[in-house]
Amino acid sequence: MMSKIDEHTTADAAGKGQPRFGSYIGLFFVVAILGILSFALLHDDSGIGHAYAGLKPGMTPTEVAAVLGVPRSETRTGPSLVQTWRMPDGIIFKVRFQDGKLIAKERRAEVSPAP
């Protein structure tokens, strides 16, 4: 006949090789979090720069404003219109329209004056 101590030792030894169900859930969450973090670090979606790349010839000023937002300034000369956006990171976008259609776009870094 087994003693009480031997019964506990036998029961513990039988369950040692199998992980608990909770460890699988924890492993799943760790893998999911690592996947999300790696996607966030490796995915290059630079926001407004990505939107700028989507500007295509023939777009109207309204369509461009829907992508980039309200322009900071506009200059109109006859049928030609130039709209300018200044982004917080120092990038300047200039978009030129002829007869209401996008014909050229320019992206440049703002040059700060020398002290």
Buried (B, 14 or more C-beta within 10 A) or exposed (E): EEEEEEEEEEEEEEEEEEEEEEEEEEEEEEEEEEEEEEEEEEEEEEEBBEBBEEBEEEBEBEBBBEBBEEBEEEEEEEEEBBBBBEBEEEBBBBBBBEEEEBEEBEBEEEEEEEE
